[in-house]
Amino acid sequence: MTDAITPVDPPGLPSNPAFAHGMILPVAPTLYVGGQNGVDAEGVLLEGLQAQTEQALRNVLAVLAAAGTDAAHTAKLTIYLDPGVDPDPAYEASRAVWTARTAVTVLALAPARAGALVEIEAVATIP
């Protein structure tokens, strides 16, 4: 078995370059990255959706690296958005690293972190 994550897109389902219908993970330890906001190393929340998304993605990458893995071994990336924002900047910021991602609008980001417009979590294997 390979250590690569294999996308599954069965015939008869529509193809989409933004996601796979399923992902086969190799037999390996699995890392669940807790929700990351757009806060820097000092805990300062950055201003605006684009900046927060880019920082949250850097935070996710830092957790992956600390666990000995990377974006190539990420099977699932979920972007939670404040209901008042346009999701396009979040997709654009994540597109450089991840092609498979899901964005969801949720009602309760701000109470967890005042001013947070985005929270990102991931699931990855550790090769």
C-alpha positions in Angstrom: 0.0 0.0 0.0 1.2 3.5 -0.8 1.3 6.4 1.7 -0.6 8.6 -0.8 -4.2 9.6 -0.2 -6.3 8.4 -3.1 -9.4 10.3 -4.3 -12.5 8.3 -5.2 -14.8 9.7 -7.9 -17.1 7.0 -9.2 -18.6 7.1 -12.6 -22.2 8.5 -12.6 -21.4 11.2 -10.1 -20.6 14.7 -11.2 -16.9 15.6 -11.3 -15.7 18.7 -9.5 -12.2 20.0 -9.3 -12.8 21.4 -5.8 -13.4 18.0 -4.1 -13.4 14.3 -4.4 -16.5 12.3 -3.4 -14.4 10.1 -1.2 -10.8 9.7 0.0 -8.9 6.5 0.8 -6.4 7.1 3.6 -3.4 4.7 3.8 -2.9 2.7 7.0 -1.2 5.3 9.1 -1.7 7.3 12.2 -4.3 10.0 11.7 -4.1 13.6 12.9 -7.2 15.7 13.6 -6.3 19.4 13.6 -8.5 21.4 15.9 -10.3 24.5 14.6 -7.8 27.3 13.8 -8.7 30.9 13.7 -6.8 33.7 12.0 -4.7 34.5 15.1 -0.9 35.1 14.9 1.7 33.7 17.3 0.9 36.5 19.9 -2.8 35.6 19.8 -3.8 38.7 17.8 -6.8 38.2 15.5 -6.0 39.6 12.1 -8.4 42.0 10.3 -10.6 40.8 7.5 -11.6 37.4 6.0 -8.7 37.2 3.6 -6.0 37.8 6.3 -7.8 35.6 8.8 -8.1 32.7 6.3 -4.5 33.0 5.3 -3.3 33.0 8.9 -5.6 30.1 9.9 -4.2 28.1 7.0 -0.6 28.9 8.1 -1.7 27.7 11.6 -3.1 24.4 10.1 0.2 23.9 8.2 2.2 24.5 11.4 0.2 21.8 13.2 0.6 19.4 10.3 4.4 20.1 10.3 4.7 19.7 14.0 3.0 16.2 13.7 5.4 15.2 10.9 2.9 15.5 8.0 1.9 18.1 5.4 -0.9 19.3 3.0 -0.3 16.4 0.6 -1.4 14.0 3.3 -4.5 16.0 4.2 -7.7 14.1 3.4 -10.2 16.7 4.6 -10.1 20.5 5.2 -13.2 22.2 6.5 -13.6 26.0 6.5 -16.3 27.3 8.8 -17.4 30.9 8.0 -19.3 33.6 9.7 -22.7 33.9 8.0 -22.1 37.5 7.0 -19.1 36.9 4.8 -18.6 36.1 1.1 -16.9 32.7 1.0 -14.8 33.5 -2.1 -11.8 35.0 -0.3 -11.6 31.9 1.9 -11.6 29.6 -1.1 -9.1 31.8 -2.9 -6.7 31.8 0.1 -6.9 28.0 0.4 -6.7 27.2 -3.3 -2.8 27.6 -3.4 -2.4 24.6 -1.0 -5.5 22.5 -1.0 -7.8 21.5 -3.8 -10.1 19.4 -1.6 -12.0 21.5 0.9 -15.5 22.2 2.2 -16.8 25.6 3.3 -19.7 25.8 5.7 -21.5 28.9 7.1 -22.2 28.6 10.8 -23.9 30.8 13.3 -21.6 30.7 16.3 -18.0 31.6 15.3 -17.9 35.0 17.1 -18.9 33.8 20.6 -15.9 31.4 20.6 -13.5 34.2 19.5 -14.9 37.7 19.2 -14.3 39.0 15.6 -13.4 35.6 14.1 -14.8 35.3 10.6 -13.3 31.9 9.8 -12.2 28.7 11.6 -10.4 25.8 9.8 -10.0 22.2 10.8 -8.3 19.3 9.0 -7.8 15.5 9.0 -4.5 14.2 7.8 -2.4 11.0 7.9 1.1 10.9 9.3 3.3 9.0 6.8 
